[in-house]
Amino acid sequence: MMSQEQNNITKFYVGGMACAFCASTIEKGLKKIEGVNEVKVVLESSEVFVKYDNSLVSSEIIKKEIEKLGYYVSDRSLFSDELLKDSRRRSIISWSLTTLLGLLYFFEYYNIIFRVTIILLVTTNLFYIALPIYKGASHAIGKGILNEHVLYGVAGISSYILGIVGFLEFNKNLFGFLFISSLLTSLHLSAGWMGAILNNKVEKALHKVIELRPPYAHLINGEDVPVTKLKKGDIVIVKPGEKIPLDGVVVDGESEVSEAIITGESEPVSKGKGDFVIGGSTNGSGYLKVKITEDYNNSYLSKIIGLVNYSKQKKSAILTFFDKVIDKIWVPLALAISIITVIAWGLYGILIGKDLWLYGIINGLLVSTIAYPCAIGFSSPSMALSLYEKMLHKGMIIKNSNVYEKIKEIDTIIFDKTGTLTYGTPIVTQFIGDSLSLAYAASVEALSSHPIAKAIVKYAKEQGVKILEVKDFKEISGIGVRGKISDKIIEVKKAENNNDIAVYINGEPIASFNISDVPRPNLKDYLEKLKNEGLKIIILSGDKEDKVKELSKELNIQEYYSNLSPEDKVRIIEKLKQNGNKVLMIGDGVNDAAALALADVSVAMGNGVDISKNVADIILVSNDIGTLLGLIKNRKRLSNAIPSNVILALTYNGIGIPLAIFGILTMKFAMIIMILSLFSIFINSRVFVNIIGFD
């Protein structure tokens, strides 16, 4: 039996994956290595998780295998830019060579120098510029994998061979296939470039994934050290407004700490001596001395990151329509037809007493060539880019085009509460008092960094109230603030008989605020429309029972769960999926990240933390859940987007392949088919996205 130590899991960041088809190639390739037990490719974040027996295989061997398949392993912060630069460079050089070839063919000088120059240019483009593709294709064939790169390789080399035959026989029609070989190379490289552009656009649109923990911590001896160097037992000082570096226990001081972004608790929590604090949470107005109880790698946030990785591995894979058609049907079918064509012509020649084997080989090569029209390479990235622009205009970033196929199966939508259904920050919902009392309250609260203080000041400014000078300001942690204005003692603190915030002058109450975290506008209407689409709505929250219950009642949501840890959220989603539900999760905080990673489709709010946006399939840039409603209502039509392009591309194959089989296809016919198919793909992509309504 394999020991736990031998059963390692290593994560690789892999560049060059443009679509789920690439993910399928990597999964199949790595699973053929002895010692590799499980492979999971997360295309959205370009991560590859490999579970393996380190007594049989090493991570270095796995890395080399990924590179042999035509991809590369890189540092997470570099791979997107590296991929884009390399794809752009290869595409530009390739198109330069193809353009030069086109000019040479235009002048139709067919002397020996002309023909040798053509062959050198095509050979350079085919076997040097596109060398990584051929390496990946040849290695895939060796692994028994037939992918799009294999089809391109067969088509490109078939055209090249036809051109060489034309060179040797002085056949202008066949010689022209050298140009088609170069054109196929340029188009295939451009398809990869378009995929790289899409990936890079998404990367640049997102914030860099940053740690919630501060980079440095203040030791009690006055020394500032990197947070990664902190050890258990170290005592650190956390100043007002700073983030707590690592998990620990308060040994001195009092303050209120905001944990909303981590736990989902909407209100700041009072902390004093003996209380536990979470690394990454934000200190309020007081000074705290904290004894570190966990090192960097074992902290609460590190455990969440580990839980995110676990959820990614558990997330079910999906083959897109493109992958199903090309991988499972088209490539083997095209290669089979090519071989059958050769044999059929040879046997036919025997029957009629002629040697038609060479003619059959030429027609078989023509089948291989036309089996990869340029439109196949462009069908997926062309539609993906068009949809990306459309969705971005509507306030959404779609990080991976697979989401259009996955979202059509969704039957359950899970909402986080704080920061998703609500704003995540307190606001003034009611003020009882005059403008002078409002000015007094806002002036004193302006000197505090507490979230409630910020809400009062913001409200006062919206009302046009002027901030007054305050003397003898004092903030009492967990109670409120006090200051003197024109010899009057102003206090703002919780009211004695309810949860409102009261304003006192010289001890007498003169005004009050009702402050709460309120639902986003039009939310109830949006949720009712989602229910009308046949979707089940559930709230998962780390907030207190009474707050979640109150919001659920207000929004008419029957099923909700409160006081949840990140692990609890993952368990609930796992159970739903085990019961056959297809789950869409919407969240914004660190405590949502693992659940987002596990959901079939995940959505992050644009104002959420970077880790949630990093694992999500969709980002609501506008923070408007109403934009998601449009996506849901059109989910079945959107699922047909990329398939419509693939079917259109294959239609031209249906025209070209019979012509090639019967020897009717010429270079000019092949060019016409390629140009028409490419033009149709672009037109279809633009028309499709423009007829989709999102009202």
C-alpha positions as CSV (number, residue, x, y, z in Angstrom):
1,M,0.0,0.0,0.0
2,M,1.3,3.5,-0.9
3,S,2.2,5.6,2.2
4,Q,0.8,9.0,2.7
5,E,4.3,10.5,2.2
6,Q,4.6,8.9,-1.2
7,N,1.2,10.1,-2.3
8,N,2.3,13.7,-3.1
9,I,0.3,16.5,-4.6
10,T,2.1,19.1,-6.6
11,K,0.6,22.2,-8.3
12,F,2.1,23.5,-11.6
13,Y,1.3,26.8,-13.3
14,V,1.1,26.0,-17.0
15,G,1.4,28.5,-19.8
16,G,0.0,27.9,-23.3
17,M,-3.4,26.5,-22.3
18,A,-5.9,28.4,-24.5
19,C,-9.0,26.2,-24.1
20,A,-10.4,23.1,-22.3
21,F,-9.0,21.1,-25.3
22,C,-5.5,21.8,-24.0
23,A,-6.5,20.8,-20.5
24,S,-7.8,17.5,-21.9
25,T,-4.5,16.9,-23.7
26,I,-2.5,17.5,-20.5
27,E,-4.7,15.3,-18.4
28,K,-4.5,12.4,-20.8
29,G,-0.7,12.9,-21.3
30,L,0.2,13.0,-17.6
31,K,-2.1,10.1,-16.7
32,K,0.0,7.8,-18.9
33,I,3.1,8.3,-16.7
34,E,3.8,5.5,-14.3
35,G,3.3,6.7,-10.8
36,V,0.8,9.5,-11.6
37,N,-2.4,8.6,-9.9
38,E,-4.6,11.6,-10.6
39,V,-4.5,14.8,-12.7
40,K,-6.7,17.8,-12.4
41,V,-6.4,20.8,-14.7
42,V,-8.0,24.1,-13.5
43,L,-8.1,26.0,-16.8
44,E,-9.5,29.2,-15.2
45,S,-6.3,29.8,-13.2
46,S,-3.9,27.7,-15.4
47,E,-3.1,25.4,-12.6
48,V,-2.4,21.7,-12.9
49,F,-2.7,19.5,-9.8
50,V,-0.9,16.2,-10.0
51,K,-1.2,13.4,-7.4
52,Y,1.7,11.0,-7.7
53,D,3.9,8.4,-6.0
54,N,7.3,10.0,-5.5
55,S,9.0,6.7,-5.3
56,L,8.1,6.1,-9.0
57,V,8.1,9.6,-10.5
58,S,9.4,13.1,-9.6
59,S,7.9,16.5,-10.0
60,E,10.7,17.3,-12.4
61,I,9.8,14.4,-14.7
62,I,6.1,15.6,-14.7
63,K,7.3,19.1,-15.5
64,K,9.3,17.9,-18.5
65,E,6.3,15.8,-19.7
66,I,4.1,18.9,-19.7
67,E,6.7,20.7,-21.8
68,K,6.9,17.8,-24.2
69,L,3.2,18.1,-24.8
70,G,3.8,21.6,-26.1
71,Y,3.1,23.7,-22.9
72,Y,5.4,25.2,-20.4
73,V,5.6,25.5,-16.6
74,S,6.3,29.0,-15.3
75,D,6.1,31.2,-12.3
76,R,2.4,32.2,-11.6
77,S,3.2,35.9,-11.9
78,L,5.0,35.6,-15.2
79,F,3.2,33.0,-17.3
80,S,0.5,35.2,-18.8
81,D,2.9,37.8,-20.0
82,E,5.4,35.2,-21.2
83,L,2.7,33.4,-23.2
84,L,1.4,36.6,-24.8
85,K,4.8,37.8,-25.8
86,D,5.8,34.4,-27.2
87,S,2.5,33.9,-29.1
88,R,2.7,37.5,-30.5
89,R,6.3,37.1,-31.6
90,R,5.7,33.8,-33.4
91,S,2.5,35.0,-35.0
92,I,4.0,38.2,-36.3
93,I,7.1,36.4,-37.8
94,S,4.9,33.7,-39.3
95,W,2.5,36.2,-40.9
96,S,5.5,38.2,-42.3
97,L,6.8,35.0,-44.0
98,T,3.3,34.1,-45.3
99,T,2.8,37.6,-46.7
100,L,6.2,37.5,-48.4
101,L,5.2,34.2,-49.9
102,G,2.0,35.6,-51.1
103,L,3.8,38.4,-52.9
104,L,6.2,36.0,-54.5
105,Y,3.3,33.8,-55.8
106,F,1.7,36.9,-57.1
107,F,4.6,37.6,-59.5
108,E,4.6,33.9,-60.5
109,Y,8.2,33.5,-61.3
110,Y,8.7,29.8,-61.5
111,N,12.4,29.6,-62.1
112,I,14.6,27.5,-59.8
113,I,15.7,30.4,-57.5
114,F,12.0,31.4,-57.0
115,R,11.0,27.8,-56.1
116,V,14.0,27.3,-53.7
117,T,13.2,30.6,-52.0
118,I,9.6,29.5,-51.5
119,I,10.6,26.2,-50.0
120,L,13.1,27.9,-47.6
121,L,10.5,30.4,-46.4
122,V,7.9,27.7,-45.9
123,T,10.3,25.3,-44.2
124,T,11.3,28.1,-41.8
125,N,7.7,28.9,-41.0
126,L,6.6,25.3,-40.7
127,F,9.4,23.7,-38.9
128,Y,11.1,26.5,-36.9
129,I,8.5,29.1,-36.0
130,A,5.8,26.5,-35.3
131,L,8.3,24.0,-33.8
132,P,6.7,23.9,-30.3
133,I,3.4,22.9,-31.9
134,Y,5.0,20.1,-33.8
135,K,6.9,18.9,-30.7
136,G,3.6,18.9,-28.8
137,A,1.7,17.2,-31.6
138,S,4.4,14.4,-32.1
139,H,4.5,13.8,-28.4
140,A,0.7,13.6,-28.2
141,I,0.6,11.0,-31.0
142,G,3.2,9.0,-29.1
143,K,0.8,9.1,-26.1
144,G,-2.1,8.0,-28.3
145,I,-3.7,11.5,-28.1
146,L,-5.3,13.0,-31.2
147,N,-5.8,16.7,-30.7
148,E,-6.2,19.9,-32.7
149,H,-2.4,20.3,-32.9
150,V,-2.1,16.8,-34.4
151,L,-4.7,17.7,-37.0
152,Y,-2.8,21.0,-37.8
153,G,0.4,19.0,-38.0
154,V,-1.1,16.5,-40.5
155,A,-2.7,19.3,-42.5
156,G,0.5,21.5,-42.6
157,I,2.8,18.7,-43.5
158,S,0.4,17.3,-46.0
159,S,0.3,20.6,-47.8
160,Y,4.1,20.8,-47.5
161,I,4.5,17.4,-49.1
162,L,2.1,18.3,-51.9
163,G,4.1,21.5,-52.5
164,I,7.3,19.5,-52.7
165,V,5.7,17.1,-55.2
166,G,4.7,20.1,-57.2
167,F,8.3,21.4,-57.1
168,L,9.7,18.1,-58.3
169,E,7.0,17.7,-61.1
170,F,6.9,21.4,-62.1
171,N,3.1,21.3,-61.2
172,K,2.0,24.8,-60.4
173,N,-1.2,23.7,-58.8
174,L,0.5,21.4,-56.4
175,F,3.4,23.8,-55.8
176,G,0.9,26.3,-54.6
177,F,0.1,24.1,-51.6
178,L,3.3,25.3,-50.0
179,F,1.6,28.7,-49.5
180,I,-1.4,26.9,-48.0
181,S,1.0,25.1,-45.6
182,S,2.4,28.5,-44.5
183,L,-1.0,30.0,-44.2
184,L,-2.2,27.2,-42.0
185,T,0.8,27.7,-39.8
186,S,0.1,31.5,-39.4
187,L,-3.6,30.9,-38.7
188,H,-2.9,28.2,-36.1
189,L,-0.4,30.4,-34.4
190,S,-2.8,33.3,-34.5
191,A,-5.5,31.2,-32.9
192,G,-3.1,30.6,-30.0
193,W,-2.3,34.3,-29.9
194,M,-6.0,35.2,-29.6
195,G,-6.4,32.7,-26.7
196,A,-3.3,34.3,-25.1
197,I,-4.8,37.8,-25.6
198,L,-8.0,36.7,-23.8
199,N,-6.1,35.2,-20.9
200,N,-3.9,38.3,-20.6
201,K,-6.9,40.6,-20.7
202,V,-8.5,38.7,-17.8
203,E,-5.2,38.8,-15.9
204,K,-4.9,42.6,-16.4
205,A,-8.5,43.2,-15.5
206,L,-8.1,41.5,-12.2
207,H,-6.2,42.9,-9.3
208,K,-3.0,41.1,-8.4
209,V,-3.6,38.3,-5.9
210,I,-2.2,39.9,-2.7
211,E,-2.0,38.5,0.7
212,L,-4.5,40.0,3.2
213,R,-1.7,39.8,5.7
214,P,0.6,42.9,5.9
215,P,4.2,42.3,4.6
216,Y,5.8,43.4,7.9
217,A,5.0,43.1,11.5
218,H,6.0,45.3,14.5
219,L,7.8,43.3,17.2
220,I,7.5,44.6,20.7
221,N,11.2,45.4,20.8
222,G,10.6,48.0,18.0
223,E,12.0,45.9,15.2
224,D,10.0,45.4,11.9
225,V,10.3,41.9,10.5
226,P,8.7,40.2,7.4
227,V,5.5,38.5,8.5
228,T,6.9,35.2,7.0
229,K,9.6,35.3,9.7
230,L,7.2,35.5,12.7
231,K,7.4,32.6,15.1
232,K,5.0,31.2,17.7
233,G,5.3,33.2,20.9
234,D,6.4,36.4,19.2
235,I,4.6,39.5,20.5
236,V,3.7,42.1,18.0
237,I,2.1,45.6,18.2
238,V,-0.9,46.3,16.0
239,K,-1.5,50.0,15.5
240,P,-5.0,51.6,14.8
241,G,-6.2,50.8,11.3
242,E,-3.5,48.2,10.6
243,K,-4.0,44.6,9.7
244,I,-3.2,41.9,12.2
245,P,-0.2,40.0,10.8
246,L,-0.9,36.4,11.9
247,D,-3.3,34.5,14.2
248,G,-2.8,35.2,17.8
249,V,-4.1,36.1,21.3
250,V,-4.4,39.6,22.6
251,V,-2.1,40.1,25.7
252,D,-2.7,43.8,26.2
253,G,-5.0,46.5,24.9
254,E,-8.6,46.9,23.6
255,S,-10.0,47.5,20.2
256,E,-12.7,46.5,17.8
257,V,-11.5,44.3,14.9
258,S,-13.2,43.9,11.5
259,E,-13.3,40.3,10.4
260,A,-16.0,40.7,7.8
261,I,-13.8,40.0,4.8
262,I,-12.5,36.8,6.4
263,T,-15.4,35.3,8.5
264,G,-18.4,37.1,7.1
265,E,-19.3,38.7,10.4
266,S,-20.7,42.0,9.3
267,E,-20.0,44.1,12.5
268,P,-16.6,44.8,14.1
269,V,-15.9,42.5,17.1
270,S,-14.6,43.8,20.4
271,K,-11.3,42.4,21.3
272,G,-9.4,42.5,24.7
273,K,-7.0,40.6,26.7
274,G,-7.3,36.8,26.1
275,D,-9.3,37.1,22.9
276,F,-8.3,35.3,19.7
277,V,-7.6,37.4,16.6
278,I,-7.3,36.3,13.0
279,G,-4.4,37.2,10.8
280,G,-5.6,39.5,8.0
281,S,-8.4,41.1,10.0
282,T,-8.3,44.9,10.4
283,N,-7.7,46.6,13.8
284,G,-10.0,49.5,14.7
285,S,-9.0,52.5,16.7
286,G,-7.2,50.9,19.7
287,Y,-3.6,49.6,20.2
288,L,-3.2,45.8,20.5
289,K,-0.4,43.6,21.7
290,V,-0.8,40.2,20.1
291,K,1.0,37.0,20.9
292,I,1.4,34.9,17.8
293,T,0.0,31.4,18.1
294,E,0.5,30.1,14.5
295,D,3.3,30.5,12.1
296,Y,2.8,31.7,8.5
297,N,2.2,28.3,7.0
298,N,-0.3,27.2,9.6
299,S,-2.3,30.3,10.0
300,Y,-6.0,30.6,9.4
301,L,-5.5,32.2,5.9
302,S,-3.0,29.6,4.9
303,K,-5.5,26.9,5.8
304,I,-8.1,28.6,3.7
305,I,-5.7,28.7,0.7
306,G,-5.1,24.9,1.3
307,L,-8.9,24.5,1.3
308,V,-9.2,26.4,-1.9
309,N,-6.6,24.0,-3.6
310,Y,-8.6,21.1,-2.2
311,S,-11.8,22.4,-3.7
312,K,-10.2,23.0,-7.1
313,Q,-9.2,19.4,-7.2
314,K,-12.7,18.3,-6.3
315,K,-14.3,20.4,-8.9
316,S,-15.8,18.3,-11.7
317,A,-14.2,18.6,-15.1
318,I,-16.2,19.4,-18.2
319,L,-15.5,18.7,-21.9
320,T,-16.9,21.5,-24.1
321,F,-18.7,20.9,-27.3
322,F,-15.5,21.9,-29.2
323,D,-13.5,19.2,-27.3
324,K,-16.1,16.5,-27.7
325,V,-16.4,17.0,-31.5
326,I,-12.7,17.6,-32.3
327,D,-11.1,15.2,-29.9
328,K,-13.5,12.3,-30.0
329,I,-14.8,12.5,-33.5
330,W,-13.3,14.8,-36.0
331,V,-9.5,14.2,-35.8
332,P,-9.8,10.4,-36.0
333,L,-12.5,10.7,-38.7
334,A,-10.4,13.0,-40.9
335,L,-7.3,10.8,-40.6
336,A,-9.4,7.7,-41.4
337,I,-10.9,9.3,-44.5
338,S,-7.5,10.4,-45.7
339,I,-6.1,6.8,-45.4
340,I,-9.3,5.3,-47.0
341,T,-8.9,7.8,-49.9
342,V,-5.4,6.6,-50.7
343,I,-6.4,2.9,-50.5
344,A,-9.6,3.4,-52.5
345,W,-7.8,5.2,-55.4
346,G,-5.1,2.5,-55.4
347,L,-7.6,-0.3,-55.5
348,Y,-9.6,1.5,-58.1
349,G,-6.5,1.8,-60.3
350,I,-5.9,-2.0,-60.0
351,L,-9.5,-2.6,-61.1
352,I,-9.1,-0.4,-64.3
353,G,-5.5,-1.4,-64.9
354,K,-3.8,1.9,-64.0
355,D,-1.3,2.9,-61.4
356,L,-3.3,5.4,-59.3
357,W,-1.4,5.0,-56.0
358,L,0.4,8.4,-56.4
359,Y,-2.8,10.1,-57.4
360,G,-4.5,8.5,-54.4
361,I,-1.7,9.7,-52.1
362,I,-2.1,13.2,-53.4
363,N,-5.9,13.1,-52.9
364,G,-5.4,11.7,-49.4
365,L,-3.0,14.5,-48.5
366,L,-5.6,17.0,-49.9
367,V,-8.2,15.5,-47.5
368,S,-5.7,16.0,-44.6
369,T,-5.1,19.5,-45.7
370,I,-8.7,20.6,-46.1
371,A,-9.7,18.7,-42.9
372,Y,-8.1,21.6,-41.0
373,P,-9.6,24.8,-42.4
374,C,-8.4,27.9,-40.6
375,A,-11.9,28.4,-39.1
376,I,-11.5,25.4,-36.7
377,G,-8.6,27.1,-35.1
378,F,-10.4,30.4,-34.9
379,S,-13.9,29.2,-34.0
380,S,-13.5,29.0,-30.2
381,P,-11.2,32.0,-29.5
382,S,-13.1,34.2,-32.0
383,M,-16.4,33.7,-30.3
384,A,-14.8,33.8,-26.8
385,L,-13.3,37.3,-27.5
386,S,-16.6,38.6,-29.0
387,L,-18.5,37.3,-25.9
388,Y,-15.8,38.7,-23.6
389,E,-16.2,42.2,-25.0
390,K,-20.0,41.9,-24.8
391,M,-20.0,40.8,-21.2
392,L,-17.5,43.3,-20.2
393,H,-19.7,46.0,-21.6
394,K,-22.5,44.5,-19.4
395,G,-20.4,44.7,-16.3
396,M,-19.0,41.1,-16.2
397,I,-15.6,39.6,-16.8
398,I,-15.9,36.0,-18.1
399,K,-12.6,34.4,-17.2
400,N,-13.2,31.2,-19.2
401,S,-15.5,30.5,-22.1
402,N,-16.4,27.0,-20.7
403,V,-18.7,28.8,-18.3
404,Y,-21.3,29.2,-21.2
405,E,-21.7,25.5,-21.4
406,K,-21.6,24.9,-17.6
407,I,-24.1,27.6,-16.7
408,K,-26.9,26.0,-18.7
409,E,-27.0,23.1,-16.2
410,I,-27.3,25.3,-13.1
411,D,-30.3,24.6,-10.9
412,T,-29.1,26.0,-7.5
413,I,-27.7,29.5,-6.8
414,I,-25.9,30.1,-3.5
415,F,-25.4,33.6,-2.2
416,D,-23.0,34.8,0.5
417,K,-24.6,37.5,2.6
418,T,-22.1,40.1,3.7
419,G,-20.7,42.0,0.8
420,T,-22.8,40.1,-1.8
421,L,-26.5,40.4,-0.9
422,T,-25.6,43.4,1.2
423,Y,-23.0,46.1,0.8
424,G,-20.7,44.7,3.5
425,T,-20.3,48.1,5.2
426,P,-22.7,49.8,7.6
427,I,-24.7,52.8,6.3
428,V,-27.2,55.2,8.0
429,T,-30.7,54.1,7.2
430,Q,-32.5,56.6,9.5
431,F,-31.5,59.8,11.4
432,I,-33.7,61.4,14.0
433,G,-32.5,64.9,14.9
434,D,-31.7,68.4,13.5
435,S,-28.8,69.5,11.4
436,L,-26.9,70.9,14.4
437,S,-27.0,67.5,16.2
438,L,-25.9,65.8,13.0
439,A,-23.0,68.3,12.7
440,Y,-21.9,67.6,16.3
441,A,-22.1,63.8,15.8
442,A,-20.2,63.9,12.5
443,S,-17.5,66.2,13.8
444,V,-16.6,63.9,16.7
445,E,-16.9,60.7,14.6
446,A,-14.6,62.2,11.9
447,L,-11.7,61.6,14.2
448,S,-12.4,57.9,14.5
449,S,-11.6,55.1,12.0
450,H,-14.5,52.9,13.1
451,P,-16.8,51.7,10.3
452,I,-19.9,53.1,12.1
453,A,-18.0,56.5,12.4
454,K,-17.3,56.4,8.7
455,A,-21.0,55.8,8.0
456,I,-22.1,58.8,10.1
457,V,-19.5,61.1,8.5
458,K,-20.5,60.0,5.0
459,Y,-24.2,60.6,5.7
460,A,-23.5,64.0,7.2
461,K,-21.4,65.0,4.1
462,E,-24.3,63.9,1.8
463,Q,-26.6,66.2,3.8
464,G,-24.2,69.1,3.3
465,V,-23.3,69.4,7.0
466,K,-20.1,71.2,7.9
467,I,-17.5,69.5,10.1
468,L,-16.7,71.5,13.3
469,E,-13.5,71.7,15.4
470,V,-13.3,69.1,18.2
471,K,-11.1,69.3,21.3
472,D,-10.3,66.6,24.0
473,F,-11.3,63.8,21.6
474,K,-11.3,60.3,23.2
475,E,-12.4,56.9,21.8
476,I,-13.5,54.2,24.2
477,S,-13.2,50.8,22.5
478,G,-16.5,49.0,22.3
479,I,-18.5,51.9,23.6
480,G,-18.2,55.0,21.4
481,V,-16.5,58.4,21.1
482,R,-16.4,61.7,23.1
483,G,-15.2,65.2,22.4
484,K,-15.8,68.8,23.2
485,I,-17.3,71.4,20.8
486,S,-17.8,75.0,22.0
487,D,-17.6,73.9,25.6
488,K,-20.3,71.2,25.0
489,I,-19.4,67.6,25.7
490,I,-20.5,65.5,22.7
491,E,-20.9,61.7,23.0
492,V,-21.8,59.3,20.3
493,K,-22.5,55.7,21.5
494,K,-25.0,52.9,21.6
495,A,-28.4,53.9,22.9
496,E,-29.4,52.5,26.3
497,N,-32.7,50.9,25.3
498,N,-32.0,49.6,21.7
499,N,-29.4,49.0,19.1
500,D,-29.5,52.6,17.7
501,I,-26.5,54.9,17.9
502,A,-27.4,57.9,20.1
503,V,-26.0,61.4,20.2
504,Y,-25.6,63.1,23.7
505,I,-24.9,66.7,24.6
506,N,-23.7,67.1,28.3
507,G,-25.3,63.7,29.0
508,E,-28.7,64.4,27.4
509,P,-29.8,62.4,24.3
510,I,-30.6,64.8,21.4
511,A,-30.6,62.5,18.3
512,S,-30.2,59.0,17.1
513,F,-29.0,57.0,14.1
514,N,-30.2,53.6,12.8
515,I,-27.2,52.0,11.1
516,S,-27.2,48.7,9.4
517,D,-25.8,46.7,6.5
518,V,-28.6,46.9,4.0
519,P,-29.5,44.7,1.0
520,R,-28.4,46.0,-2.5
521,P,-31.1,47.8,-4.5
522,N,-33.7,45.8,-6.4
523,L,-32.4,42.6,-4.9
524,K,-35.7,41.1,-4.0
525,D,-37.0,41.6,-7.5
526,Y,-33.9,40.0,-9.0
527,L,-34.2,37.0,-6.7
528,E,-37.8,36.5,-7.6
529,K,-36.9,36.5,-11.3
530,L,-34.2,33.9,-10.7
531,K,-36.8,31.8,-8.9
532,N,-39.0,32.1,-11.9
533,E,-36.2,30.6,-14.0
534,G,-36.6,27.5,-11.9
535,L,-33.6,28.1,-9.7
536,K,-33.3,27.2,-6.0
537,I,-31.9,30.1,-3.9
538,I,-29.8,29.5,-0.7
539,I,-27.9,31.8,1.6
540,L,-24.6,30.6,3.2
541,S,-23.1,33.1,5.7
542,G,-20.6,33.3,8.4
543,D,-22.7,36.0,10.1
544,K,-24.9,35.6,13.1
545,E,-28.2,33.7,13.1
546,D,-30.4,36.7,13.8
547,K,-28.9,38.8,11.0
548,V,-29.1,36.1,8.4
549,K,-32.6,35.1,9.4
550,E,-33.8,38.8,9.2
551,L,-32.3,39.2,5.7
552,S,-33.7,35.9,4.5
553,K,-37.2,36.9,5.6
554,E,-36.9,40.3,4.0
555,L,-35.8,38.7,0.6
556,N,-38.2,35.8,0.9
557,I,-35.5,33.2,0.8
558,Q,-36.6,30.0,2.6
559,E,-33.2,28.2,3.0
560,Y,-30.3,29.8,4.8
561,Y,-27.3,28.8,6.9
562,S,-25.5,31.0,9.4
563,N,-22.3,30.9,11.6
564,L,-20.5,29.0,8.9
565,S,-16.8,28.4,8.6
566,P,-15.1,28.1,5.1
567,E,-15.1,24.3,5.7
568,D,-18.8,24.4,6.4
569,K,-19.6,26.1,3.1
570,V,-17.5,23.5,1.2
571,R,-19.3,20.6,2.9
572,I,-22.7,22.0,2.1
573,I,-21.8,22.5,-1.6
574,E,-20.2,19.0,-1.7
575,K,-23.5,17.6,-0.4
576,L,-25.6,19.4,-2.9
577,K,-23.3,18.2,-5.8
578,Q,-23.5,14.6,-4.5
579,N,-27.3,14.9,-4.6
580,G,-27.0,15.8,-8.3
581,N,-27.4,19.6,-8.0
582,K,-25.5,21.9,-10.3
583,V,-24.4,24.8,-8.2
584,L,-23.6,28.5,-8.9
585,M,-21.9,30.3,-6.0
586,I,-21.7,34.1,-5.5
587,G,-19.3,35.6,-2.9
588,D,-16.8,38.2,-2.2
589,G,-14.7,37.3,0.9
590,V,-11.8,35.1,1.9
591,N,-14.2,32.8,3.6
592,D,-16.0,32.2,0.3
593,A,-12.9,31.3,-1.8
594,A,-12.9,27.6,-1.2
595,A,-16.7,27.3,-1.8
596,L,-16.3,29.3,-5.0
597,A,-13.5,27.0,-6.2
598,L,-15.7,24.0,-5.7
599,A,-18.9,25.3,-7.2
600,D,-19.8,24.3,-10.8
601,V,-19.9,28.0,-11.7
602,S,-18.5,30.7,-9.4
603,V,-19.1,34.4,-9.4
604,A,-17.1,37.0,-7.4
605,M,-18.2,40.5,-6.7
606,G,-16.0,43.2,-8.2
607,N,-15.3,44.8,-4.8
608,G,-14.4,41.4,-3.3
609,V,-11.0,40.3,-2.2
610,D,-8.4,39.2,-4.7
611,I,-8.4,35.5,-3.7
612,S,-12.2,35.2,-4.4
613,K,-11.8,36.9,-7.8
614,N,-8.8,34.6,-8.6
615,V,-10.8,31.4,-8.2
616,A,-14.1,32.6,-9.7
617,D,-15.3,31.9,-13.3
618,I,-17.1,35.3,-13.5
619,I,-16.4,38.7,-11.9
620,L,-19.3,41.2,-11.5
621,V,-17.3,44.3,-12.1
622,S,-20.3,46.5,-11.5
623,N,-21.3,44.6,-8.3
624,D,-24.8,44.5,-9.8
625,I,-26.4,41.1,-9.3
626,G,-28.9,42.2,-11.9
627,T,-26.3,41.7,-14.6
628,L,-26.1,38.1,-13.6
629,L,-29.8,37.8,-14.2
630,G,-29.3,38.6,-17.9
631,L,-26.6,35.9,-18.1
632,I,-28.9,33.3,-16.4
633,K,-31.9,34.1,-18.6
634,N,-29.8,33.7,-21.8
635,R,-27.8,30.7,-20.5
636,K,-29.3,28.2,-23.0
637,R,-28.6,30.5,-26.0
638,L,-25.1,31.3,-24.8
639,S,-24.3,27.6,-24.5
640,N,-24.8,27.4,-28.3
641,A,-22.3,30.2,-29.0
642,I,-19.1,28.3,-29.5
643,P,-20.8,25.1,-30.9
644,S,-22.4,27.3,-33.6
645,N,-19.0,28.5,-34.7
646,V,-17.5,24.9,-34.7
647,I,-20.5,23.6,-36.7
648,L,-20.1,26.4,-39.2
649,A,-16.4,25.7,-39.6
650,L,-17.0,21.9,-40.1
651,T,-19.7,22.7,-42.7
652,Y,-16.9,24.0,-45.0
653,N,-15.1,20.7,-44.4
654,G,-18.2,18.9,-45.5
655,I,-17.8,20.8,-48.8
656,G,-14.1,20.5,-49.2
657,I,-13.4,16.9,-48.2
658,P,-15.6,15.3,-50.9
659,L,-13.9,17.6,-53.5
660,A,-10.5,16.3,-52.2
661,I,-11.6,12.7,-52.2
662,F,-12.6,12.8,-55.9
663,G,-9.6,14.8,-57.0
664,I,-11.5,18.0,-57.8
665,L,-9.9,20.2,-55.1
666,T,-7.3,22.6,-56.4
667,M,-5.2,25.1,-54.6
668,K,-7.6,27.9,-55.6
669,F,-10.7,25.9,-54.4
670,A,-8.9,25.3,-51.1
671,M,-8.1,29.0,-50.7
672,I,-11.7,30.0,-51.4
673,I,-13.0,27.5,-48.8
674,M,-10.5,28.7,-46.2
675,I,-11.3,32.4,-46.8
676,L,-15.0,31.9,-46.8
677,S,-14.9,29.8,-43.6
678,L,-12.8,32.3,-41.8
679,F,-15.0,35.2,-42.9
680,S,-18.1,33.3,-41.8
681,I,-16.7,32.6,-38.4
682,F,-16.0,36.3,-37.7
683,I,-19.4,37.4,-39.0
684,N,-21.2,34.7,-36.9
685,S,-19.3,35.7,-33.8
686,R,-20.2,39.4,-34.2
687,V,-23.8,38.7,-35.2
688,F,-24.4,36.2,-32.4
689,V,-23.3,38.5,-29.5
690,N,-25.3,41.4,-30.9
691,I,-28.6,39.6,-31.1
692,I,-28.4,38.5,-27.4
693,G,-30.6,40.7,-25.2
694,F,-29.8,41.2,-21.6
695,D,-32.8,43.3,-20.5
